[in-house]
Amino acid sequence: MPDEIEMGRTEELALSYAKEWAQLPPQHLRVALKSLEPMLLRQHELAVMREKNRHQLELLGLLAGFAISLASIAGAIGFGIHGDFWMAGLMLSPSVFAVTKLFVLRKSDKNDMRHVGAVVQGLTQAGGPPAQV
């Protein structure tokens, strides 16, 4: 959206220049437009570069979120197999989901941290680990 605003401003600027130069002979207008063309080309290249970088950043966030989720699930399974249910629960807690959401969606809500706080408070007040069989 900011790139569209920049392009709109550039078009307005070009139009204002054209109106001013319209009062002069056509040769002057050709020179002015030729000098404006490299500037527009640079702005276009910058917009393309920003879009490419934004796409790479989104893809990297998606991959990081996938890796965190996969590692969390694998860790929970590993701790569960070894009988450490507290760590298994911690590996699948809302904090892991909040971090994954941060990487994938690039957003963080107050509710995410409230859920994490509620889980931690529930774990600390639970009275101890479950009995081992």
N, C-alpha and C positions, 0 to 999 in steps of 0.2 A: 504494500500500500504506500509506503513512503517513496518508493521509486516512481509510482504513478503521480504522486504529488510533485516530485522533482521534474518529471517529464511535462506535466501540466504547466509548471512555472517556466520551463524552458520554451514551451510553445508560446506562452504569453509574452515572454521576453522577445522571441523571434518576431512575433506579430507586431509588437511595439516598435522594434527596430525597422521592420518593413514599412510601417506607416510613416516613420520619420524619413526613411530613405526614399520613399515614393515621391517625395517632393524634389528629389535630385535627379539627374540624368540616369538612365538605365545602367550605364557602365559602373557607376558607384554602387548600385544595388548588387550587381554581380560580384563585385569585390567583397562586399559585406557578407553576402551569403556564402561565398567560398571560405571566408575566414570563420564563419559560424559552423560550417560542416565538420571540421576536425573536433571542435568542442562537443558537438552532438554525438560523434562517433565515440569519443572517449567516455562520455556519460553512458552510452549504450553498453560499451564493453565493461564498465564498472557495474552496471545493473546485472549483466550476465554473470559476472564473477561473484557478486553477492548472492545471487540465486543458487549458483553452484555450491558455494560455501555453506549456505543454509541447508541445502539438500544433504551435503556430507555430514553436517552436524546432526541433523535429524536421524540419519541412518546410523551414525555412531551411537546416539542415545538409544535407539532401538536395539542395537546389538548389545550395548552395555546392560540394558534392562533384561534382555533375554538371558545373558550370562549370569546376572545376579539371581534371577529367578531359578535358573537351572542349578546353580551352585547351592542355593537355599534348599531346594527340594532334595538334591542329592545329599546334602548335609543332614537334613531331617531324617532321611531314610537310614543313613549311616548311624546316626545317634540312636535311632529307634531300634536298629538291629542289635546294638550294643547295650540296650536297656536304659539309656540315659534319656528319659522322656522329657525332662525339663529342657534340655538343650534342643531336643527335637521340636518341642513346642516353640522355643525361642527362634529357631531357624525358620519357622513358618508364621511368625508373629506379624501383627500389623505394621511393625516398623520396617520389615523387609518389603512389604507391599508398598509402603509409603516411599521408600527409596526407589523401588522399581518404577513407581508412578512418576517420581521426580525425573528419572532418566528418560523414560519413554515419552511422557506427555509434557515434560518440562514445566510442570505445575506442582504446587504444594498448597494444600488447604490447611486451615486451622483444625479442621475435624480430624485430619490424619494424625496430628500430634495428640489430640485428645484421646483417640482410640489407643494409641501407643501408651499413653499415660495410664489409661484404664487397665490395660493388660498388665503393665508392670505393677500397678497397685494391687491388682487381683492376685498376681503371683507372689508378691511379698506378704500378703495377708492370708494366703491359703493355708498356712500352718505346716508347711514342710512338703518334702517330696512324697510321692505315692509309695506304698509298701512294695518292696522288691519280692518277686515270686521266685 
